[in-house]
Amino acid sequence: MVKAEERKKQGFTVYQIFVIIILAILQFTVVLDFMVLSPLGAILLVELNIQPAQFGWVVSAYAFSAGASGLLAAGFADKFDRKKLLLFFYFGFVIATILCAIAPTYEFLLAARIITGIFGGVISSVTFAIITDLFNLEKRGQVMGFVQMSFAASQILGLPIGLILANRFGWHSPFWMIAGFGSLIWLAIAAYMKPITGHINSSTEQSAFQHLLSTLFKKIYLRAFLATVFLATGGFMLMPFGSAFSINNLHVSLEQLPILYLVTGLSTIFFGPILGMMSDKFGKYRLFASGSVLTIIMVVVYTNLDVSPFWIVVLVNVFLFAGITSRMISGSALMTAVPEQHDRGAFMSINSSVQQISGGIAAGVAGLIVVQNDGGTLANYDTLGYLVVSSVLITIGLMFILNKRLNNRAINSKVD
């Protein structure tokens, strides 16, 4: 009996492994749907005859609608079975992705991205709430390490395949791929995931609006939301124009671009579980701070690159994403420790909304800063890099304060 209990503490149950795998694959489709726009950017600028500022709004439109829907859903997030919420919003996400796949014009695509954001923006918050419900804090770094591998998997499998499909069959085809794969995931969740209702028993009798307000203005939650604002700013500023910068400024060819994402993704998927275990073993904030320092160095190097050998571009991207992944895993795990059980769904929804809205503003601002010259090169990309560095520095301080408050809360709860 003792040995069985020890194994339970050290490892995961079969069902928990299934949940980790299915949530990781689900996140893969959601992340890919967003990330595929970056490598398609160079194609869309030509195919739809649009300017960088317009493309920036295609990216930010998703973010704004995702942020709005997250806020609207926050008050109800802790009042329903999380499985049913996940199925509802993921179904809408798949339908919206199909609309992207049939979009004939820039205006139609913009509208389709808004609808995608309405449903897709809530999925991550429900996913993180499920992880918080099912896994102890001591294991969440490992869980996040596996789930956040979806970003790497989207590069290893999704982005190269998406680019190949786009080059052969047009830019619509990657969205068809995502919609088809997403339909299978929806069926797997419906058939095998168990209902998750423990939070309902601990929820208060507040109305949805009251629950939203009480969660939104709780002091420690506000600190977390502020940290999320600056966390999102960095990621959304550089990502939308990554492929266009690589092709036009660094002279990476369209044929080399899938290789770039493939190698970067392979390295990230290798480091993901390791970084997750390091987060649990050495401390989530320590890993976050270390990853932030690496990110700062590599952002400055990357955004100031000129025409470079392909192997240098690959190497810089590998180290850049190593820093970003460290921040993502440790930061996400740290955020799951913030809300009380009865606030988890609402907190995650609001936090996701803050992330999306902040990212949308950042992407829109990036589109205004970056200018495409007559020769096709992007100007002012280094300016974005320095803005990202500033946001990373601010986030290091904000996460330090948040981590200190969480440690004090944990000590006080043990004393009580």
C-alpha positions as CSV (number, residue, x, y, z in Angstrom):
1,M,0.0,0.0,0.0
2,V,2.8,2.4,0.9
3,K,4.7,1.7,-2.3
4,A,1.5,2.3,-4.3
5,E,1.0,5.6,-2.6
6,E,4.6,6.5,-3.3
7,R,4.2,5.7,-7.1
8,K,1.1,7.8,-7.2
9,K,3.0,10.8,-5.7
10,Q,5.9,10.4,-8.0
11,G,4.2,9.6,-11.3
12,F,1.0,10.1,-13.2
13,T,-2.0,7.9,-13.5
14,V,-3.0,6.4,-16.9
15,Y,-5.9,8.8,-17.1
16,Q,-3.7,11.8,-16.2
17,I,-1.3,10.8,-19.0
18,F,-4.3,10.7,-21.4
19,V,-5.4,14.2,-20.3
20,I,-1.9,15.6,-20.8
21,I,-1.6,14.1,-24.3
22,I,-5.1,15.2,-25.4
23,L,-4.6,18.7,-24.0
24,A,-1.2,19.0,-25.6
25,I,-2.6,17.9,-29.0
26,L,-5.6,20.3,-28.6
27,Q,-3.2,23.2,-27.8
28,F,-1.2,22.1,-30.8
29,T,-4.1,22.9,-33.1
30,V,-5.0,26.2,-31.4
31,V,-1.4,27.4,-31.4
32,L,-0.8,26.2,-35.0
33,D,-3.9,28.1,-36.1
34,F,-2.3,31.3,-34.7
35,M,1.3,30.6,-35.6
36,V,0.7,29.6,-39.2
37,L,-0.2,33.2,-40.0
38,S,3.5,34.1,-39.4
39,P,5.0,32.0,-42.1
40,L,2.1,32.7,-44.3
41,G,2.7,36.4,-43.9
42,A,5.2,36.6,-46.7
43,I,2.6,34.9,-49.0
44,L,-0.4,36.9,-47.8
45,L,1.3,40.2,-48.4
46,V,1.5,39.3,-52.1
47,E,-1.6,37.2,-52.6
48,L,-4.0,39.6,-51.0
49,N,-2.0,42.7,-52.0
50,I,-2.0,44.1,-48.4
51,Q,0.5,46.2,-46.4
52,P,2.3,45.1,-43.2
53,A,-0.1,47.3,-41.2
54,Q,-3.1,45.4,-42.6
55,F,-1.5,42.0,-41.9
56,G,-0.8,43.2,-38.3
57,W,-4.6,43.7,-37.9
58,V,-5.3,40.2,-39.2
59,V,-3.2,38.9,-36.3
60,S,-4.5,41.4,-33.7
61,A,-8.1,40.9,-34.8
62,Y,-7.9,37.3,-33.4
63,A,-6.4,38.6,-30.2
64,F,-8.9,41.4,-29.6
65,S,-11.9,39.1,-30.2
66,A,-10.3,36.4,-28.0
67,G,-9.8,38.9,-25.3
68,A,-13.4,40.1,-25.4
69,S,-14.8,36.5,-25.4
70,G,-12.6,35.6,-22.5
71,L,-14.0,38.4,-20.4
72,L,-17.6,37.6,-21.3
73,A,-17.0,33.9,-20.5
74,A,-15.1,34.6,-17.2
75,G,-18.2,35.0,-15.0
76,F,-19.6,31.6,-16.2
77,A,-16.3,29.7,-16.3
78,D,-16.6,28.2,-12.8
79,K,-20.3,27.4,-13.0
80,F,-20.2,24.6,-15.6
81,D,-18.5,21.3,-16.3
82,R,-15.1,22.2,-17.8
83,K,-15.4,19.4,-20.3
84,K,-18.6,20.8,-21.7
85,L,-17.1,24.2,-21.9
86,L,-14.1,22.8,-23.7
87,L,-16.2,20.9,-26.2
88,F,-18.4,24.0,-26.9
89,F,-15.6,26.4,-27.6
90,Y,-13.5,23.9,-29.5
91,F,-16.4,23.1,-31.8
92,G,-16.8,26.8,-32.6
93,F,-13.0,27.0,-33.2
94,V,-13.1,24.3,-35.8
95,I,-16.0,25.9,-37.6
96,A,-14.3,29.3,-37.6
97,T,-11.1,27.7,-39.0
98,I,-13.1,26.3,-41.9
99,L,-14.3,29.9,-42.6
100,C,-10.6,30.9,-42.7
101,A,-10.0,28.1,-45.2
102,I,-12.7,29.4,-47.6
103,A,-11.8,33.1,-47.2
104,P,-11.5,34.7,-50.7
105,T,-10.6,38.2,-49.7
106,Y,-8.7,40.2,-47.0
107,E,-12.0,41.4,-45.5
108,F,-13.5,37.9,-45.3
109,L,-10.3,36.6,-43.7
110,L,-10.3,39.4,-41.2
111,A,-13.9,38.6,-40.2
112,A,-13.0,34.8,-40.0
113,R,-10.1,35.6,-37.7
114,I,-12.4,37.6,-35.4
115,I,-14.8,34.6,-35.1
116,T,-11.8,32.2,-34.6
117,G,-10.7,34.4,-31.7
118,I,-14.1,34.4,-30.1
119,F,-13.9,30.6,-29.6
120,G,-10.2,30.0,-29.6
121,G,-9.4,32.6,-27.0
122,V,-11.3,30.7,-24.3
123,I,-9.8,27.3,-25.0
124,S,-6.4,27.9,-23.4
125,S,-8.0,29.3,-20.2
126,V,-10.2,26.2,-19.9
127,T,-7.2,24.0,-20.6
128,F,-5.1,25.6,-17.8
129,A,-8.1,25.4,-15.4
130,I,-8.3,21.7,-16.1
131,I,-4.6,21.3,-15.5
132,T,-4.9,23.2,-12.2
133,D,-7.8,21.0,-11.1
134,L,-6.2,17.7,-11.9
135,F,-2.5,18.2,-11.0
136,N,-0.7,19.3,-7.9
137,L,1.5,22.4,-8.0
138,E,4.6,20.3,-7.5
139,K,3.9,18.5,-10.8
140,R,2.5,21.4,-12.9
141,G,5.9,22.4,-14.3
142,Q,6.2,18.9,-15.8
143,V,2.7,19.1,-17.1
144,M,3.2,22.5,-18.6
145,G,6.5,21.3,-20.1
146,F,4.6,18.7,-22.1
147,V,1.5,20.8,-22.9
148,Q,3.6,23.7,-24.0
149,M,5.4,21.3,-26.4
150,S,2.5,22.1,-28.6
151,F,4.3,25.2,-29.7
152,A,7.3,23.1,-30.7
153,A,5.2,20.4,-32.3
154,S,3.4,23.1,-34.4
155,Q,6.8,24.0,-35.7
156,I,8.1,20.5,-36.2
157,L,5.0,19.1,-37.9
158,G,2.4,21.9,-38.5
159,L,4.4,24.8,-39.8
160,P,6.6,22.8,-42.3
161,I,3.6,20.9,-43.5
162,G,1.5,24.0,-43.6
163,L,4.1,25.8,-45.7
164,I,4.5,22.9,-48.1
165,L,0.7,22.8,-48.5
166,A,0.6,26.6,-48.9
167,N,3.3,26.5,-51.6
168,R,1.6,23.7,-53.5
169,F,-2.1,24.2,-53.0
170,G,-2.5,27.8,-51.8
171,W,-2.5,29.5,-48.5
172,H,-6.0,28.3,-47.6
173,S,-4.9,24.6,-47.4
174,P,-3.2,24.8,-43.9
175,F,-6.5,25.9,-42.4
176,W,-8.3,22.9,-43.9
177,M,-5.6,20.7,-42.3
178,I,-6.2,22.2,-38.9
179,A,-10.0,21.9,-39.2
180,G,-9.8,18.3,-40.2
181,F,-7.4,17.3,-37.4
182,G,-9.3,19.4,-34.9
183,S,-12.5,17.5,-35.6
184,L,-10.8,14.2,-34.6
185,I,-9.6,15.7,-31.4
186,W,-13.1,17.0,-30.5
187,L,-14.4,13.5,-30.9
188,A,-11.7,12.0,-28.7
189,I,-12.4,14.6,-25.9
190,A,-16.2,13.9,-26.2
191,A,-15.7,10.1,-25.9
192,Y,-13.0,9.7,-23.3
193,M,-12.5,12.8,-21.1
194,K,-14.3,12.6,-17.8
195,P,-16.5,15.5,-16.5
196,I,-14.7,18.0,-14.3
197,T,-17.1,19.5,-11.8
198,G,-15.2,19.7,-8.5
199,H,-14.9,23.4,-8.7
200,I,-18.7,23.8,-8.9
201,N,-19.2,22.5,-5.4
202,S,-16.7,25.1,-4.1
203,S,-18.0,28.0,-6.1
204,T,-19.9,30.8,-4.4
205,E,-23.5,31.9,-5.0
206,Q,-22.5,35.1,-6.7
207,S,-24.0,36.0,-10.1
208,A,-21.8,35.7,-13.2
209,F,-21.2,39.4,-13.2
210,Q,-20.4,39.6,-9.5
211,H,-18.0,36.6,-9.9
212,L,-16.3,38.4,-12.8
213,L,-15.8,41.6,-10.8
214,S,-14.7,40.0,-7.6
215,T,-12.1,38.0,-9.6
216,L,-11.0,40.9,-11.7
217,F,-10.2,43.3,-8.8
218,K,-8.7,40.9,-6.2
219,K,-5.3,42.4,-5.3
220,I,-3.1,39.4,-6.0
221,Y,-4.9,38.7,-9.2
222,L,-4.4,42.2,-10.4
223,R,-0.6,41.7,-10.0
224,A,-0.8,38.6,-12.1
225,F,-2.8,40.3,-14.8
226,L,-0.3,43.2,-15.0
227,A,2.5,40.7,-15.4
228,T,0.6,39.0,-18.2
229,V,0.3,42.4,-20.0
230,F,4.1,42.6,-20.4
231,L,4.5,38.9,-21.0
232,A,2.2,39.1,-24.0
233,T,3.8,42.3,-25.4
234,G,7.1,40.6,-26.3
235,G,5.7,37.5,-28.0
236,F,3.1,39.3,-30.1
237,M,5.5,42.0,-31.4
238,L,8.1,39.9,-33.1
239,M,6.1,36.8,-34.1
240,P,3.8,38.2,-36.9
241,F,6.7,39.4,-39.0
242,G,9.2,36.6,-38.3
243,S,8.9,34.9,-41.6
244,A,8.8,38.1,-43.6
245,F,12.0,39.3,-41.8
246,S,13.7,36.0,-42.4
247,I,12.9,36.0,-46.1
248,N,13.4,39.6,-47.0
249,N,16.1,40.7,-44.6
250,L,18.1,37.6,-43.8
251,H,17.6,36.1,-47.3
252,V,16.2,32.8,-46.1
253,S,14.4,31.1,-49.1
254,L,10.8,29.8,-49.0
255,E,12.3,26.3,-49.4
256,Q,14.6,26.9,-46.3
257,L,11.8,28.4,-44.2
258,P,10.2,25.0,-43.3
259,I,13.7,23.7,-42.4
260,L,14.2,26.7,-40.1
261,Y,11.0,26.0,-38.2
262,L,11.6,22.2,-38.2
263,V,15.1,22.5,-36.5
264,T,13.9,25.2,-34.1
265,G,10.9,23.1,-33.2
266,L,12.9,19.9,-32.7
267,S,15.2,21.7,-30.3
268,T,12.3,23.2,-28.4
269,I,10.4,19.9,-28.1
270,F,13.6,18.3,-26.7
271,F,14.1,21.0,-24.1
272,G,10.4,21.3,-23.1
273,P,10.1,18.4,-20.7
274,I,13.6,19.1,-19.3
275,L,12.7,22.7,-18.6
276,G,9.4,21.6,-17.0
277,M,11.3,19.3,-14.6
278,M,13.8,22.0,-13.9
279,S,10.9,24.4,-13.1
280,D,9.6,22.0,-10.5
281,K,13.0,21.1,-9.0
282,F,14.8,24.4,-8.9
283,G,11.9,26.9,-8.7
284,K,9.6,28.3,-11.3
285,Y,10.7,31.9,-10.8
286,R,14.4,31.0,-11.1
287,L,13.8,29.3,-14.4
288,F,11.7,32.3,-15.6
289,A,14.4,34.8,-14.7
290,S,17.1,32.7,-16.4
291,G,15.0,32.2,-19.5
292,S,14.3,36.0,-19.6
293,V,18.0,36.9,-19.6
294,L,18.6,34.5,-22.5
295,T,15.6,35.9,-24.3
296,I,16.9,39.5,-24.0
297,I,20.3,38.6,-25.4
298,M,18.9,36.6,-28.3
299,V,16.2,39.2,-29.2
300,V,18.9,41.9,-29.5
301,V,21.1,39.6,-31.7
302,Y,18.2,38.4,-33.8
303,T,16.5,41.7,-34.6
304,N,19.9,43.3,-35.6
305,L,20.9,40.5,-38.0
306,D,21.5,41.3,-41.6
307,V,21.9,38.9,-44.5
308,S,23.4,35.9,-42.8
309,P,24.4,32.2,-43.5
310,F,21.5,29.9,-43.0
311,W,23.2,28.0,-40.2
312,I,23.6,31.2,-38.2
313,V,19.9,32.1,-38.6
314,V,19.0,28.6,-37.4
315,L,21.4,28.8,-34.4
316,V,20.0,32.2,-33.3
317,N,16.4,30.9,-33.6
318,V,17.2,27.8,-31.5
319,F,18.6,29.8,-28.6
320,L,15.9,32.5,-28.9
321,F,13.1,29.9,-28.6
322,A,15.0,28.1,-25.7
323,G,14.7,31.4,-23.7
324,I,11.1,31.9,-24.8
325,T,10.1,28.3,-23.9
326,S,11.7,28.7,-20.4
327,R,9.6,31.7,-19.8
328,M,6.4,30.1,-21.1
329,I,6.7,26.9,-19.1
330,S,7.7,28.5,-15.8
331,G,5.5,31.5,-16.2
332,S,2.4,29.4,-16.9
333,A,3.1,27.0,-14.0
334,L,3.5,30.0,-11.7
335,M,0.3,31.6,-12.8
336,T,-1.7,28.4,-12.0
337,A,-0.8,28.9,-8.3
338,V,-2.4,32.3,-8.2
339,P,-6.2,31.6,-8.1
340,E,-8.3,29.9,-5.5
341,Q,-10.2,26.8,-6.6
342,H,-13.6,28.6,-6.9
343,D,-11.9,31.4,-9.0
344,R,-9.8,29.2,-11.4
345,G,-12.0,29.3,-14.4
346,A,-12.7,33.0,-14.1
347,F,-9.1,33.9,-13.4
348,M,-7.8,31.9,-16.3
349,S,-10.4,33.4,-18.6
350,I,-9.5,36.9,-17.6
351,N,-5.8,36.2,-17.7
352,S,-6.2,34.8,-21.2
353,S,-8.2,37.9,-22.2
354,V,-5.6,40.2,-20.8
355,Q,-2.9,38.3,-22.7
356,Q,-4.9,38.4,-26.0
357,I,-5.8,42.0,-25.8
358,S,-2.3,43.1,-24.8
359,G,-0.9,40.9,-27.6
360,G,-3.4,42.4,-30.1
361,I,-2.3,45.9,-29.2
362,A,1.3,44.9,-29.5
363,A,0.8,43.3,-32.9
364,G,-1.1,46.4,-34.1
365,V,1.7,48.7,-32.9
366,A,4.3,46.4,-34.5
367,G,2.4,46.7,-37.8
368,L,2.6,50.5,-37.5
369,I,6.4,50.5,-36.6
370,V,7.6,48.0,-39.2
371,V,7.8,49.4,-42.8
372,Q,8.4,47.4,-45.9
373,N,10.8,49.2,-48.3
374,D,10.5,49.1,-52.1
375,G,13.1,46.3,-52.2
376,G,10.9,44.2,-49.8
377,T,13.1,44.5,-46.7
378,L,11.5,45.3,-43.4
379,A,12.7,48.5,-41.6
380,N,12.5,49.2,-37.9
381,Y,12.5,45.6,-36.9
382,D,15.3,46.3,-34.4
383,T,13.1,48.9,-32.8
384,L,10.6,46.1,-32.0
385,G,13.5,44.2,-30.5
386,Y,14.3,47.0,-28.0
387,L,10.6,47.3,-27.1
388,V,10.5,43.6,-26.4
389,V,13.6,43.8,-24.2
390,S,12.0,46.5,-22.2
391,S,8.9,44.5,-21.6
392,V,11.0,41.4,-20.6
393,L,12.9,43.5,-18.0
394,I,9.7,44.8,-16.5
395,T,8.2,41.3,-16.4
396,I,11.2,40.0,-14.5
397,G,10.4,42.5,-11.7
398,L,6.6,41.9,-11.7
399,M,7.0,38.1,-11.6
400,F,9.5,38.5,-8.7
401,I,6.9,40.4,-6.7
402,L,4.2,37.9,-7.6
403,N,6.3,34.9,-6.7
404,K,7.2,36.5,-3.3
405,R,3.5,37.1,-2.6
406,L,2.7,33.5,-3.4
407,N,5.4,32.2,-1.2
408,N,4.2,34.4,1.7
409,R,0.6,33.1,1.2
410,A,1.8,29.5,1.2
411,I,3.7,30.1,4.5
412,N,0.7,31.8,6.1
413,S,-1.7,29.0,5.1
414,K,0.6,26.4,6.7
415,V,0.7,28.5,9.9
416,D,-3.1,28.7,9.9
